[in-house]
Amino acid sequence: MKTILLVDNDHEVLNAMSRLIGELLRELKKESIEILKTTSAVRALKISRSQLIDLLITDYRMPGDMNGLQLICRLRERAEMRRVLMSFGALGLHEELATQKGVDEFIRKPIEENTLRTILEKYV
């Protein structure tokens, strides 16, 4: 079974993304995929150490000790994991650096359904 890990400190965004991803997976006939979610990058790191994660979708801005890009950097050695970074607005010149640090895709908030569908088709 494949696993998606969603990371966003906003509970509403996290729950809405989880519901949308669930709907898109059913639409794409990829229903045997587990969706995990957390509001903490530190917890996401712990989850990823104890469980195989196929797709990580994390917000850039996270309170606490680690933001989304730092989380991705810590998980860079996990070759099986695809990593998607979400952000309000553009990261601009930081995108090239983020790609070098292990980001596979970028999603702009508010998230468009078609963008998310494309990512799910590509990575799960």
C-alpha positions in Angstrom: 0.0 0.0 0.0 1.3 3.5 -0.9 1.2 6.3 1.7 0.8 10.0 1.4 1.9 12.3 4.3 0.4 15.8 4.5 2.0 18.4 6.7 0.4 21.8 7.4 0.1 23.7 10.7 -3.4 24.9 9.7 -5.9 22.2 10.7 -8.5 23.5 8.3 -6.1 23.3 5.3 -4.9 19.9 6.4 -8.4 18.5 6.6 -9.5 20.1 3.4 -6.5 18.8 1.5 -7.0 15.3 3.0 -10.6 15.2 1.8 -9.7 16.6 -1.7 -6.9 14.0 -2.1 -9.2 11.3 -1.0 -11.8 12.3 -3.6 -9.2 12.6 -6.3 -7.7 9.2 -5.5 -11.2 7.6 -5.8 -11.7 9.4 -9.1 -8.3 8.1 -10.3 -9.2 4.6 -9.0 -6.2 4.7 -6.6 -8.2 3.9 -3.5 -5.7 1.7 -1.6 -3.5 4.6 -0.6 -3.2 5.7 3.0 -3.3 9.4 3.8 -1.5 10.4 7.0 -1.6 14.0 8.3 0.2 16.1 10.9 0.5 19.7 11.9 4.1 19.4 12.8 7.3 19.0 10.7 9.0 17.4 13.7 6.2 14.8 13.9 6.3 14.3 10.2 10.0 13.5 10.5 9.2 10.9 13.2 6.4 9.4 11.1 8.7 9.1 8.0 11.3 7.3 10.1 8.9 4.6 11.2 6.9 4.2 8.0 7.5 4.2 4.3 6.2 7.4 2.7 5.7 7.5 -1.0 4.6 11.2 -1.3 5.2 14.0 1.1 3.2 17.2 0.7 4.3 19.9 3.1 3.7 23.5 3.7 6.8 25.8 3.6 5.8 27.9 6.6 5.7 25.8 9.7 6.0 27.1 13.3 8.6 25.6 15.6 12.0 24.3 14.9 11.6 23.2 11.3 9.9 24.6 8.2 8.8 22.5 5.2 12.0 22.9 3.2 14.1 21.9 6.2 11.9 18.8 6.6 12.5 18.0 2.9 16.2 18.4 3.3 16.2 16.0 6.3 14.4 13.4 4.1 16.5 13.9 1.0 18.2 10.5 1.3 14.8 8.8 1.0 15.0 8.0 -2.7 11.5 6.3 -2.8 9.8 9.5 -1.5 8.6 12.2 -3.8 8.5 15.6 -2.0 6.1 18.5 -2.8 6.4 21.9 -1.2 3.4 24.2 -0.8 3.5 28.0 -0.3 1.4 31.0 -0.6 2.7 33.0 -3.5 5.9 32.3 -5.2 9.2 31.2 -3.7 10.9 33.0 -6.5 14.6 32.5 -6.7 14.4 30.1 -3.8 12.8 27.4 -6.1 16.1 26.5 -7.8 17.8 26.1 -4.4 14.8 24.1 -3.1 15.0 21.8 -6.1 18.7 21.2 -5.3 17.7 20.4 -1.7 15.2 17.7 -2.8 11.9 19.3 -3.8 10.3 17.5 -6.7 7.3 19.8 -7.2 5.9 23.1 -6.0 2.2 23.9 -5.3 0.9 27.4 -4.8 -1.8 28.1 -2.3 -4.7 28.2 -2.7 -4.3 24.8 -4.3 -6.0 24.1 -7.6 -7.6 20.7 -7.9 -6.1 20.1 -11.3 -2.6 20.7 -10.0 -3.1 18.3 -7.2 -4.6 15.7 -9.6 -1.6 16.0 -11.8 0.8 15.4 -8.9 -1.2 12.4 -7.7 -1.2 10.9 -11.2 2.5 11.4 -11.4 3.6 10.2 -8.0 1.2 7.6 -6.7 
